[in-house]
Amino acid sequence: EMEKCTSDQNQGEECGYDTVVQQVTKRTQESKEYKEMMHYLKNIMIAVVESMINKFEEDETRNQERQKKIQKEKSRSYCTDNCSDS
């Protein structure tokens, strides 16, 4: 790209750093390889996010069950602690 831009500049076309970057960026974004890579990354990210959501939901369920168990144990111990022997 640099050589192409330099030869264009010699033919009267103005070609600076920004123009080279724009040309390379455009060519890259339009390439088949770039589109395939973005599709692949998108699919991976979808799978990762779904996995994280599932893990979060599992953790929340476990935490809720643990809290219920703790509450039951507290209520049982409260009753036995405050009950008289008679």
LOMAR-104473 format. One line per 8 residues: number of its first residue (from 1); their letters; for each residue x, y, z of C-alpha. Coordinates in steps of 0.1 Angstrom, whole numbers, plus 5000, padded with zeros to 4 digits. Layout:
LOMAR-104473
NUM = A = X,Y,Z | ...
***
This chain:
LOMAR-104473
1 = EMEKCTSD = 5000,5000,5000 | 5028,5024,5008 | 5045,5018,4974 | 5012,5021,4956 | 5004,5053,4974 | 5039,5067,4967 | 5035,5059,4930 | 5001,5076,4930
9 = QNQGEECG = 5016,5106,4947 | 5042,5108,4919 | 5014,5109,4894 | 4999,5139,4910 | 4975,5123,4936 | 4980,5135,4971 | 4985,5106,4994 | 4993,5111,5031
17 = YDTVVQQV = 4995,5088,5061 | 4957,5092,5068 | 4949,5082,5033 | 4971,5051,5035 | 4955,5041,5068 | 4920,5046,5053 | 4928,5025,5023 | 4943,4997,5043
25 = TKRTQESK = 4915,4998,5069 | 4888,4997,5041 | 4905,4968,5023 | 4909,4949,5056 | 4873,4954,5066 | 4860,4943,5032 | 4882,4912,5030 | 4867,4877,5033
33 = EYKEMMHY = 4891,4868,5060 | 4881,4898,5082 | 4844,4890,5078 | 4850,4853,5086 | 4870,4863,5117 | 4843,4887,5129 | 4816,4860,5124 | 4837,4835,5143
41 = LKNIMIAV = 4844,4859,5172 | 4807,4868,5174 | 4797,4832,5177 | 4824,4826,5204 | 4812,4857,5223 | 4776,4845,5222 | 4786,4811,5236 | 4807,4827,5263
49 = VESMINKF = 4779,4851,5274 | 4753,4823,5274 | 4777,4803,5295 | 4782,4832,5320 | 4745,4838,5322 | 4739,4801,5330 | 4766,4800,5356 | 4752,4832,5372
57 = EEDETRNQ = 4717,4817,5373 | 4731,4784,5389 | 4750,4804,5415 | 4719,4825,5423 | 4698,4793,5427 | 4725,4778,5450 | 4727,4810,5471 | 4689,4812,5475
65 = ERQKKIQK = 4688,4775,5486 | 4717,4782,5510 | 4699,4812,5524 | 4667,4792,5529 | 4686,4764,5547 | 4703,4790,5570 | 4669,4806,5578 | 4654,4772,5586
73 = EKSRSYCT = 4684,4763,5609 | 4681,4797,5626 | 4643,4793,5632 | 4649,4758,5646 | 4677,4769,5669 | 4656,4799,5681 | 4628,4776,5691 | 4650,4751,5710
81 = DNCSDS = 4670,4779,5727 | 4640,4797,5739 | 4618,4767,5750 | 4618,4757,5786 | 4625,4722,5798 | 4592,4720,5816
***
